[in-house]
Amino acid sequence: MAPPEAEKPVDHTLNRRPSVSKGENTEISNDAARLMAMGYQPQMRRDISTLQLIGVAFMVTASWLGVLGGFTTGVVVGGSVCLIYSLIIVGVFSTFFAITLGELASAMPTAGGQYYWVSVLAPKKLSRPSAFFTGLCNLAGGVVATAGSSVLLGNMVLACVKLYQPSFEIHAWQNWLIGLAFNWTACSVNMSKKTVARTLSVGMFISIAVVIGLVISIPATSPKHTDAKFIFTSTENVSGWSSDVIAFLVDLINANYSFGIIDTAVHLAEDITNPENKANLLR
């Protein structure tokens, strides 16, 4: 009887996919590696430049437009004193917020931003509910800010018409339709990320040029000027509040509108290269 043949060893490497194949690039960028270390799978293409990032952050915040849009309310609530000093106070505190956002974005650059930071930094038992609540507040803030911006633009358009034609009567439905048109326009632009970045980059330079033009032309062409003492020291509270302090605190809300959405650059962390430095640059 012939002896049994020795069992041949099984080569497990036959069905194994080679770790590196010819023509295949397996190198992982530092940005992708950092994102994977935080538990994220890289999904976005990092094709937004630093200039485009600055343009997006500048145009979404648009502080001077916020000041212009809330100018009437600020003057009515407490006069020029409340309008000026409320902007200074809110601007200082917004700077603190921006510095904090910059530090967190430098350490954990993700598109999620605040809700992810809360999930990491909060106690383990409160991590998930705190992150959910933070994300919900962030979403609600974006919705409210978008609606407010549309209303503001509608007011500006109707104000220009009223200035040109004093007999024109403004109705709420007109403002709503104009705001709706701006919303749909923004929606169509946002269908392409590159279109958004390029449009807002160009818009940034246009916005800066308009600001410079207004700052120079309005004082130069005004037939008369108000005394500086009246501007910086007088209060005219016609808001209905009996206390000037309460009127000033209410006016802080209006000033805060000019510094809203300062976290825009944070949510583009996965669309740019080296986000820990670039997002921190915009603080």
Secondary structure by P-SEA (a helix, b strand, c coil): cccccccccccccccccccccccccccccaaaaaaaaacccccccccccaaaaaaaaaaaaaaaaaaaaaaaaaaaaccaaaaaaaaaaaaaaaaaaaaaaaaaaaaccccccaaaaaaacccccaaaaaaaaaaaaaaaaaaaaaaaaaaaaaaaaaaaaaaacccccccaaaaaaaaaaaaaaaaaaaccaaaaaaaaaaaaaaaaaaaaaaaccccccccccccccccccccccccccccaaaaaaaaaaaaaaaacccccccccccccccccccccccc
